[in-house]
Amino acid sequence: MLGFGGIVYGFSAAGKGDASFADPMVFSFLIVGFISLGLFSWRQLKIATPLLDIRVFRYPMFLLGLVMVMLVMMTMFAMMLVMPIYMQGALLFSAVTAGLVMLPGGLLNGAMSPVMGRLFDRFGPRPLLIPGTIILAAIVFTYRYTVPGIPTWIVIVQQAILMIAVAMIMMPAQTNGLNQIPAKLYPHGTAIMNTLMQVSGAIGAALFISVMETGQQNYLAGTGSANPSEQMMIEALTYGSQQSFSTGFYLALATVVLALLVRRTKPSEEA
């Protein structure tokens, strides 16, 4: 509770009002969170029957797959939150239009997941992960050029391609990583991966929203206007969102590098 709660709250508090990652409150929550997780991990290594056996981190492909999944979850959750705000606040889409824009991507993601499973069984992880991460990085980069006045169909295509790329990465990265660990550690590996996926999504959402809000505040501060006009508010939101998209692009680039290091694993026969 202290570990994950402190980290998630620290990231979510940064960027709100005048707070930043250097703010004492934000910094304190992050320190408490990381120290708590460190103590929890140390404890799990010392007891005979650990709640979560963190020895799964000794398997490189599991660790690599876990980090990739976490980065993709951070990017996906962030885009799923930042984009609706941006669409309604800067692109001036209605709430219904914003929802409909997001719908095809979600449907495609669900439809492509079993297809990616069959392709993974046949070709292994690299033919999916490498192009998937490159597509992810490329499409997140294009979001920087999603400006007011852009046709709605372009935003729909962007979202659809983003979710297809996510489907190409998530299942192969998870399955390949879990295949390397011994069968007796499957429950621990699955629990750790599922937990960190959700936590990374929460951290990513908090981080990207913080980056967006900080960018807005910096833009408005640079104008020197005490009463910004509606147009200035749209420009500030656009600037903040683009800063957030840039952060997502850097995370996506990291997944490309990790994908190049992935090697195919087989399900372990170890008891």
Residue, then its C-alpha position, 0 to 999 in steps of 0.5 A: m500500500l505504501g509502496f505503490g500508493g506513494i509512487v502513484y500519488g507522488f506522480s499524480a501530485a506533480g504538476k497540480g497547481d504549483a507543485s513539481f517533482a522537486d516539491p517536498m511533498v511530491f518528493s517525500f511521497l516518491i521516496v516513501g514509495f520506493i523505500s517501501l517497495g525496497l523493504f518489501s522486496w528484501r522481505q520477500l527474499k528472506i522468508a520461506t514462502p514469499l507472497l511474491d517471489i521476486r526471484v523471477f527478475r533473475y530471468p532476463m527475458f521475463l524482466l525485458g518483457l515486463v519493462m516493455v509491457m510497463l512502458v506500453m501501458m504507460t503510453m497507452f493509458a496516457m494517450m487514452l486520457v490526454m487525447p479525450i481532454y485535448m480533443q474536447g478542449a483544443l480540437l473542439f470535438s463534442a464528448v460524443t465525437a471524442g468517444l466515437v473517435m476512440l471506439p474503432g481503436g478499441l475494437l481493433n485492439g480486441a480483434m487483433s489480440p487473438v490474431m497476434g497470438r497465432l502469429f506469435d506461435r508461428f513466428g515468435p516475438r521479434p517479427l511482432l515486437i520490432p515492427g510493433t514498437i516502431i509503429l508505436a513510436a511513429i504514430v505517437f510522434t505524429y500526435r505532435y502535429t495533431v493541431p486544431g482544425i485537423p480532419t476528424w478522420i485523421v485522428i481516428v486513423q491515428q488512434a486505430i494504428l496506435m491500438i493495433a501497435v499495442a496489440m502487436i506488443m502486449m501479448p508477445a512481450q508477456t508470453n515470451g517473458l513468462n515462457q522463460i521462468p520455471a513452471k513453479l514460478y508462473p503464479h508469481g510471474t503472472a501476479i507481478m506482471n499483472t500488478l505492475m501493468q496496472v500500476s504503470g498505467a496509473i503512473g503513466a496517466a498521472l505523469f502525462i497529465s502532470v506534463m500536460e498541465t505543467g506545459q499549459q501553465n508554462y505557456l500561460a505564464g509566458t504570455g504574461s496575461a492575467n486574463p487569457s482569452e479562449q484562444m490563448m487557453i486553446e493554444a496553452l492546452t495544445y502546447g501542454s498536450q504536445q509536451s505530453f505526446s513528446t514524453g510518450f514518444y521517448l517512452a515508445l523509443a525505449t520500447v524499440v530498443l528493448a524489442l531489439l534485445v528480445r530473444r525467443t523463449k520456450p515454455s520451461e519444463e523445470a518443476 
